[in-house]
Amino acid sequence: MRMVRTGTWIAALLLASVLGIYTPAAFAAEPNCRAIESTSARLSCYDAAFPPRTRKPNEASIESSSGYKDPFLAEEARTAAKLKNICRGC
């Protein structure tokens, strides 16, 4: 009788883990924008599904308005550009 209960608990645990894995995928389903024929309607569907990110104000314009010029700003820009070109998945 003890073996039946253990098997039941294992089956329940397995079922709960399977449901826990597949449930978030059902909630995160994206709308099917590819099926829309009209170009403008398809674009508005993608815009609604993936809203554009707002940009932060440019730091250089903030510094120039205050009158302070950072002497390392150009060097930081060059370093950032070099780091962007590094292949991280090679």
C-alpha positions as CSV (number, residue, x, y, z in Angstrom):
1,M,0.0,0.0,0.0
2,R,2.9,2.3,0.7
3,M,4.2,1.8,-2.9
4,V,0.9,3.0,-4.4
5,R,1.0,6.3,-2.6
6,T,4.5,7.0,-3.6
7,G,3.7,6.3,-7.2
8,T,0.7,8.6,-7.0
9,W,2.7,11.4,-5.6
10,I,5.4,10.9,-8.3
11,A,2.7,11.0,-11.0
12,A,1.1,14.1,-9.5
13,L,4.5,15.8,-9.2
14,L,5.3,15.0,-12.8
15,L,1.9,16.3,-14.0
16,A,2.4,19.5,-12.0
17,S,5.8,20.1,-13.4
18,V,4.7,19.5,-17.0
19,L,1.8,21.9,-16.6
20,G,4.1,24.4,-15.0
21,I,6.4,24.3,-18.0
22,Y,3.8,24.7,-20.7
23,T,1.4,27.1,-19.0
24,P,3.6,30.3,-19.3
25,A,4.1,29.6,-23.0
26,A,0.3,29.7,-23.5
27,F,0.0,33.0,-21.8
28,A,3.0,34.5,-23.7
29,A,1.6,33.6,-27.1
30,E,2.1,36.4,-29.6
31,P,-0.6,37.5,-32.0
32,N,-0.3,36.1,-35.5
33,C,0.5,39.3,-37.4
34,R,1.9,37.4,-40.4
35,A,-1.6,36.2,-41.4
36,I,-2.9,39.8,-41.9
37,E,-3.1,40.7,-45.6
38,S,-3.2,44.5,-45.3
39,T,0.2,46.2,-44.9
40,S,-1.0,48.9,-42.6
41,A,-3.1,46.6,-40.4
42,R,-0.1,44.2,-40.2
43,L,2.2,47.0,-39.2
44,S,-0.3,48.2,-36.5
45,C,-0.5,44.6,-35.2
46,Y,3.3,44.5,-34.8
47,D,3.4,47.9,-33.2
48,A,0.8,46.8,-30.7
49,A,2.6,43.5,-30.0
50,F,6.1,45.1,-29.7
51,P,5.8,48.8,-28.7
52,P,8.8,50.9,-29.7
53,R,11.2,51.8,-26.9
54,T,11.6,55.4,-25.9
55,R,15.1,56.7,-26.1
56,K,16.9,58.4,-23.2
57,P,18.0,62.0,-23.8
58,N,21.4,62.2,-25.2
59,E,24.0,62.8,-22.5
60,A,26.2,64.9,-24.7
61,S,23.4,67.4,-25.3
62,I,22.8,67.7,-21.5
63,E,26.5,68.3,-20.9
64,S,26.8,71.0,-23.6
65,S,23.9,72.9,-22.2
66,S,25.5,73.1,-18.8
67,G,28.7,74.5,-20.1
68,Y,30.9,71.6,-18.8
69,K,32.8,69.6,-21.3
70,D,33.9,66.1,-20.3
71,P,37.5,65.6,-21.5
72,F,37.0,61.8,-21.6
73,L,33.7,61.8,-23.6
74,A,35.5,61.2,-27.0
75,E,37.7,58.5,-25.6
76,E,34.7,56.7,-24.1
77,A,32.9,56.9,-27.4
78,R,35.9,55.3,-29.2
79,T,36.1,52.6,-26.6
80,A,32.4,51.8,-26.8
81,A,32.7,51.6,-30.6
82,K,35.6,49.1,-30.4
83,L,33.7,47.0,-27.9
84,K,30.7,46.8,-30.2
85,N,32.8,45.2,-32.8
86,I,34.0,42.3,-30.6
87,C,32.6,39.0,-31.6
88,R,31.3,37.4,-28.4
89,G,29.9,34.2,-30.0
90,C,32.9,33.1,-32.0
